[in-house]
Structure formats: structure tokens, C-alpha cells
Amino acid sequence: MASYTVIGLGNSGLSAVHFLVNQGHTVAVTDANFPSLASKLPNGVATYFGGIDANVLIASDKVVISPGVDPATPAISWVIEQGVSVVSDVQLFIESLKERDAKNGTHTPIIAITGSNAKSTVTTLVGLMAQQSAKTVGVGGNIGTPALDLLKIDGMDMVVLELSSFQLEMMDGLGADVATILNLSADHLDRHGDMTGYLAQKLRIFDNAKNALVWLDDKELARACIAHLPKHAQMISTSGEIGEGFSADFCLKGERDDNSENGETIWLCHNGEKLISSDEILIKGKHNLLNALSALALGSAVGLDMSAMLDVLRTFGGLPHRCEYVADVNGKVYFNDSKGTNIGATLSAIDGLGAVYGKNSLALILGGQGKGQDFAELIPFAEQFAHSIYLIGQDADLIQKTLANSPILASKMTQAGTLEKAVNLASQSSAKVVLLSPACASLDQFKSYNERGERFVTCVTALA
């Protein structure tokens, strides 16, 4: 048996401790803070709280680092230099799963998903598709269940992992049956330094992958993904560029439809064959059609039943706070995208709903903690689809100053200050849709993006 130290006692750290103790290892835990989960530790685990002690780490055979802990922390970077193995809990999960498969003569397919946005939606969709295809599936990682807890699922014969850049940073040789980077936009640059560093961690998802799903519309990202693929990997492609031709294995195709709001019905297609129309899918917006397309492609790569996957798309209503339909009040439709905490997510929401409801259709609620982002990136999409813009939170003035560089947007902005006032003002506008997609963190006014989204839903409900 070996000695392990777990750094960081959040949910994944606690999961790692229980797993290692059950394996018979000697386990210690260290955390820079005094974690609330300490009371849930099993007996016999040594604790070192209030700082990360290099002496504790160097005495370990192996260190397990939680995703929220930066490996550049001096004590951690020093022990890495000294040759101590530092891994993520997901790495432990992968190694344990492969050991179990080798022992049992089985193979448990792994679907690995990352991206700046939409990864939770796609991960959830693929998990539901696997269930509908009669698989005993484990879904977790960066979403919901810590990876190591999935090993407790009896008869698990498929795994769907959502992986963050933080988790991928401390992994090696994942070997997924199919892996994908859904999209890439600026996020976590305080940890990764710049977009090059951020992309480098995301690309680790393709290490030893058997199949890779590549989104062709972002040509720069597609080139990076293709360049990083193992030689043996089979590539599957998706594209959301709606046209008559079929540019990818899975793509969107538009057909004239005079009965539809925009005079067009969009079809999800595979190798030229129409699978399902946008009218049959509950989640709305072009970005959600891309999410559905990605889920179909990933599921197909591991042999899931197509009819079962399409049934899921007909019933899946989306995740809370992710472009979630809230209500139709007095002819105005309200969407909660409080999870839109960066510009990339908000661009997807604006473009996706704008494609459905048309130009100048959206009353946007933006603002919060801007995290040093360049809000000028919003201008082209806001010019096209924003009817009005209501600003809230800490960086409202900065956002207004940036967007005012557009003559089109300068007169469309209102400083609302609070979410309640923004919803009230937006409800009185002539916009077709009110969209909360702040492009900012929430901690200036709320405990979390969840609380911000719930407050929005409460405000909308009060209008009815």
C-alpha cells in the first residue's frame, strides 16, 4: 500500500480520500483553508489545514490535486520538480477503470467532453441517450458526481465524463473512445496565462483517443484539434453552417418553410440524411441545435441507438440556468442563461436565440464581475439581435463604455443597477424575448450564478 496526500477538500477531494482509504492506502489531506467538509472525513486521515505544507507533500508516494487548486502554487510546483507524482482524481478513476476492465476481460467505453461552454448540456444529453439505449452509464467528472464515485455503479458499461481544463491539466494518456472540444473562448486565463496555455490543456483530452469529434466552424480550433490527434484516431466532424451542401458528417440543413416564424425549418443531418427537425427539439436556439448535433455524433461513435437518441432530443428540456426557457408572459418569452458567465457563452445565447426570433428581437440583461474580458466582442451580435440592453452589477459602467463605441448600441443601453429593475424595464419593452445572459460572474450581487438565475425566475414569475 502507498501513502497519498490529497490537496483541496472539496467534493472531488473528499471523494478521492474515501476511495483511497477504501483501497487500504495511508491518506493525508491538506488545504489552504479550513474546509467545511472536514467533518465528513473517515477516521485515520491526517489533516493539515490553513496552508499547503511542502513537507507533507514530499513525504507522500503520490499526491492527488483537486481541480480548484493551482499546480503553480509554490509548494506544489516544488514537489513536482522533485519528482513526486501529482495527479487529478479523474486520472485515478481512469487508471482504476482500466485495471478493472483488464481483470474482468471487459471494455468500458469512455466519452470525454470539454469546451468553454455547453459541455454540461452535451454531457447530460449523451448520458440520457446512453440510458435510453439501455446502457448502465456513469455520468460525472466536472458535472454532478465526482469521477471516482462512478466506480460504485453496479454493472456500469459506459462512462460520460465532462472535463474542465483544470482536470485535464493534471491528466496523462486519457485514452477515451471518443473525445471532443466543443468550442473555445477566453476563460480561466488567470490560471492558464493566455489562450495558448488554455488551449494546450484542453487538447490533452485527445491523448490516445480512438475517435475525435471536431467542430469545423471554428477553423482555428479545428486545425489545432486535428494537429493534436493521435495517428490512429478516426475523426468525426460537425458543422452548424446551415446550407444546401453537407460539409460535415453531422450538420445542419435549412429548408424553406412558410409556416415557420423565420420562413425556414432547420434539420439535423447525418451523411446527408435528415434525422430530426428543429421543431421537434425542445431546447431552442442554433447553439442548442449544435449541442444536440454534438451529442448525436458522440453517441454514434460508441454505437448508441439512433432512434433512442432522437427520442431524448424530443423530450430534453435543457439544464437550469443554461438558456433555460422560463415563461411566456404577455407575449414576451423569458430565457434564463445565468450560467453565461463569460462572453463566449453570451455570444452563443444571443446568436442562438437571435436565429430563432429574428433581428432586434432580444432585450439583453448584461453585467456583474467582468473578469477583465473585452466586451467589444459582443458588439457585432448585439448590433444584429439586441432590441435593448439593461446593465447591472459591478462592471455595468465598463460594459456601457465599451458597447457605446457602436452608434447602433449607444442609444439602446439602460443602467438598471439591479436584476429586479432590469427585468421590470425589459418587461415593458417591445422586445420579443428577454434574455438574462450576463457574460459576467455573479459574486458582486449574488452567492452564485444559480442564485442569480433563481432570482430572475422569481422576478419573471411575479410578472404573470
Number of C-alpha atoms within 10 A of each C-alpha: 9 12 15 24 28 28 30 24 27 17 13 25 25 21 18 30 27 17 19 20 17 11 11 11 14 19 23 21 25 25 21 15 13 15 14 9 12 14 7 9 16 14 7 10 15 14 17 18 18 12 12 20 17 15 10 18 26 20 14 19 15 19 27 25 26 26 25 15 16 15 19 12 10 13 17 23 15 16 20 17 9 10 10 18 15 23 21 24 26 27 21 17 20 20 13 14 19 15 12 15 13 11 9 9 8 11 13 16 17 23 27 26 30 26 19 20 23 21 24 23 21 26 28 22 25 29 25 22 26 27 18 18 18 12 17 17 25 25 24 23 26 23 17 12 16 22 27 24 17 18 17 10 11 10 11 15 16 19 27 26 28 24 25 20 25 23 23 22 21 21 20 15 14 20 20 25 21 29 29 26 26 22 19 19 15 15 20 16 15 10 16 19 10 13 14 10 13 23 20 16 18 24 23 23 32 27 18 20 25 19 24 28 25 27 25 20 16 13 11 10 19 18 13 14 24 17 11 15 21 15 11 10 17 14 17 21 18 25 21 21 17 17 13 11 12 19 19 21 16 26 30 28 22 18 14 11 12 10 9 11 11 13 11 16 17 20 21 23 21 18 12 17 12 15 15 16 18 22 13 13 19 17 23 20 21 23 22 24 24 24 22 25 23 28 24 27 26 27 22 15 20 16 11 21 16 15 12 16 23 18 16 20 24 16 12 16 14 20 16 17 24 23 30 22 21 17 16 16 14 9 11 17 18 26 24 26 28 32 28 27 24 24 23 19 26 27 20 21 25 25 18 19 23 22 17 16 17 16 16 18 22 30 29 27 25 29 31 24 21 23 16 10 16 13 17 15 14 18 18 13 16 25 18 18 21 26 23 24 26 26 25 25 24 19 18 20 15 14 22 21 13 16 23 17 12 15 10 14 20 15 11 16 20 18 17 22 17 15 23 15 16 25 24 15 16 25 21 9 15 15 20 19 25 27 28 32 29 30 27 27 23 25 15 14 17 15 10 15 21 16 16 24 25 16 17 24 20 13 17 23 13 10 11 9
